[in-house]
Amino acid sequence: MGYPPALGYDPARDEPELSTAEQHRLRVNKRVDLPPEAFPHVSSQMHPFAQRPQLGTLGKKVQLRVNQFRLVGVPAFDIYQYDVSVTPEPKKAAFCNAVWNTRLAQEHIRKAGPHPWIFDGQKIAWSRNPSPEIRIQINMDEERGRAPKAGRTPDVVYLVVKRTTTVRLDALRAYLKGQMGWDDHVLECLNFLDHLFREWPRQNLVAIKRNFYSDDAPERYLLDDTHRHIEAIKGIYASIRTNSSIRSGGMGLGINVDVANTAFWSGGATFLELCTAYLRSSRREYIQLRDYDLGKALAPVEYPNGQLGQSPMWKMLRRMSKLSFSVKHRGKMNDVKPYKIKGFVWDLKKFPQGANARNYKFEKDGQSISVEEYFRQRYDIKLKAWYMPLIETTRDGVFPMETITIDKFQRYNFKLDGEQTSKMIKFAVTKPPVRQSGVMNCVKTLRWREDPYLKSFGIQIKGEMEAIEARVLPNPVIQFAKSSTDPSTSGRWDLRNQIFTMPNPRPLNAWAVVIVNNCVQEPSVKNFISTFVKVYRGHGGKVTTPFPPIKPLKLVRTEETGNMMVDIYNSVGRQFQQSPDLIFYIMPSKDIVAYERLKKSMDVRVGTLSQIVLAPHVMKAAPQYCSNVATKVNAKLGGYTSKLKEGGFFKVPTMILGADISHGSFGQTGNLQASLAAITMSMDPDAITYAAGCETNGYRVEIMTKDTVRRILPPMVTRWCQKMRTAPQHVFYFRDGVSEGEFQQVLDYEIQEVRSILQEVGQRNPKITVIVGTKRHHIRFFPIKGSDGDRNGNPFPGTVVEREVTHPFHYDFYLNSHVAIQGTARPVHYQVLVDEVGMPVDALQRMIYHQCYQYVRSTTPVSLHPAIYYAHLAAARGRAHEDIDASEKDPQNRLEEMRLPLAKHDNKSVNSSKKLEKAPYLMEIGADKKLARADNINFFKGTMWFV
């Protein structure tokens, strides 16, 4: 047997020492839902996060089924873990898998023992066989039945399989029982189990991260009927999870199975068909272009400086790089080689008009030949779209677009437009019985009972959803000024004939209604004003000016619009001899850019409240719509719609904080917009009304920096202390949008700074409870009895689950607080990280659930605690305060509309140095001190300006 080639380094010397975080990154399997203490920056304590004090008892007990399937048999024997290395080191991980599956490698591996092996496709293998070290020289040319390439040595690699450790599942059992902390042994156990249960499905289905898809999936749905380039496909989501079933006779492990709904590029089409469909769908002005015109639009364009550069359409075409394809044209029908798009031929020196099959030439048998002529001579193919760009591949070849076929199951990781989103929702949303049936069909497809790998390793998985005990918390009674209403389990109530509990303290006196771009006639506006005033007064609203002035506004892309808004603001102030209380704007339709322009002028320039309504609703002037608008106006003017008849959640002065971060997209120039952080703060003893502050938070940074917290929070704490005439003794901090791996960072950065500010400003060290609420999970609940759920088959509002699917010992629970309008309800997973307040379990769950009924814009309970919900709204509204020109945000120009990846998929595209950049701060409320009045600015900041 030959020796491997030189390693290129001294093997006797220690390898470069990796940071703890980097070592961990290399070990963690991202398909497993790891607990928060599994991450390297977590405290060294054995169990650093809050432990569950006890199970709750409040409410009516009900039985549910959950889409998690218990592991009921786990082996007691040793499992051996092996390191797998290939020399020379492959450039692609897929090559390791190819080497492992060669005939010669499998012959040696089978000789090691009777039990099957599992390989992760990269570096680790497992088996019950205690094998000695395996060293093999493999000729890949022979394995693939091909001759070596001319002038090159044979493709020889060296495979080494070496035992490194023994996986003992006793470590995992001890962790699940709370008898030991998290360590690498526990991680090794979970990593092995994950690969074990995926091995058999991976061989029979298409595996993509945590999902599996059948190659002949019957449920496909085109998301674009016109262009037909995106399709939605149903698949299987499956992930191993630790859980609390160990308290009720289980192993503490389960498989979470759900229906996965994913958007893919339409596979099976030629790249020309897919590409032209995508380009036509990307912008309105491209829809009618012929293929030839698309080719012309892809050619280089002359920039204002006289240099040639990429056209807007070319930049969109580049988004299709990295798609995989196969070659199935005449003469290549049996070609099984995989290809990937590296890019598109771009060489301004050789091809100033753009490269295509007619002008791109190469040497063949000593002769120069064009790609077009080559395909005609070699394959008898006459290219129809010779004018389109050529595709470059990772195999150093070029292909015309019409000669390649796009592979199936390639995720469409880009932003869906409105119509596509609507169709995706229609495809994905299913009633609970249908969803439950779909989950069971997924389990049948996974075929656990037939799985030879599970059998070999002694693993058994129950084939039925687990029945669990849950509780339905009693709902609150909604108290208005003169009456109350009990929504019971319906989760709905009505505002008709109700007087708001707190009508606007600041009367609607100095106000106006502005018609944008003459979108509605003045008689309709007067009718709307009359109806709105009547409805608002009927709710107890204080309107001292029933006939406000009506003003026109021309929305154009110049400073003229801003100046006209200032003129309107000044004229209203002069007419009423005071700062305007609020100004209505009637817009023709939903337009985020126009919306932000109007809000920017009102918020930043003059520091005055505003309310935007749409022309179609104004023309109808429906009382119910006016009632909904009245709830917003009332909140902005300092009031609130209703409260709970039995509040009394807090026995000492208590502050509730909500926090969220919204990530930016790319602007017209390709610049990434900053992430925006928002913090909301309850401003009354019952936590009904909230104030909010926003600030930039770097670029795609999920944890608030200390500087961000310090710029937002101190003035809000000062306002709270002044209004309450005391400092808070208890603080509840609700956080959204963070994964388990970021929990410790929330405590180290955000909470540490919150503590510091509360001590400095409030002169008190309050007790803090930190709670993360998230809906990014696949847990679903299905009532066993029809009487235990609503008419659609969802759990009732107030259903709380703290068994079976929760953490073995952390303080967490699932709460379904809302009524699902359509589809299967998704509960919120609340995880208590720190619990210094020590509110009893029943009281905490009741407080969170009941406060979901206090969301001022709704007559149903919301799904997420209002502090978090308001933080979502405030972060979105804060975009209007960016110091960015409106044209930078214009959907016709900005790259976001070129289908850039969604924020949650695109984090990797933002390099680390960009993430470390400090983003420009937001503009201040009432920044123009010559126009804005200090009293208005102060009032603005203390109201719910963001609803």
Secondary structure, DSSP 4 states (H G I P E B T S, - for coil): -PPPPP-SS-TTSPPPPPPHHHHHHHH--TTSB--GGGSTTS-SSSS-SPBP------SEEEEEEESEEEEEE---S-EEEEEEEEESPPSSHHHHHHHHTSHHHHHHHHHT-SS-EEE-SSSEEEESS-PPPEEEEEEHHHHTT-PPPTTS---EEEEEEEEEEEE-THHHHHHHTTSS---HHHHHHHHHHHHHHHHHHHHHSEEETTEEE-TT-S-EEES-TTT--EEEEEEEEEEEEE-GGGGGTS-SEEEEEEEEEEEEE-TTSBHHHHHHHHHHHHSGGGTT--HHHHHHHTS-EE-TTS-EE--HHHHHHGGGTT-EEEE-STT-TT----EEEEEE---TTT-TT---TTT-EEEETTEEEEHHHHHHHHH----S-TTSPPEEETTS-EE-GGGEEEPS--B--B---HHHHHHHHHHH---HHHHHHHHHHHHHHHTGGG-HHHHHTT-EE-SSPEEEEEEEPPPPPEE-SS-EE--GGG-----TTPPPSB--SS-B-SEEEEEETT-S-HHHHHHHHHHHHHHHHHTT--BS-SS--EEEE---SSHHHHHHHHHHHHHHHHHHTS--SEEEEEESS--HHHHHHHHHIIIIIS--EEEEEEHHHHHH--HHHHHHHHHHHHHHTT-BS-EETT----SS-EEEEEEEEE---B-TTSPBPPPEEEEEEE-STTS-SEEEEEEE-TTT--SPPHHHHHHHHHHHHHHHHHHHTS--SEEEEEE-S--GGGHHHIIIIIIHHHHHHHHHHHSS--EEEEEEEE--S---EEESSGGGB-TTSPBPTTEEE-SSSS-SSBEEEEEE-S--SSS----EEEEEEEESS---HHHHHHHHHHHGGG-TT-SS--SS-HHHHHHHHHHHHGGGGSS--GGGG-TTTSGGGGTPBPHHHHGGGS-HHHHHSPPPPPPPTT--TTTS-HHHHHHHHHS-TT-
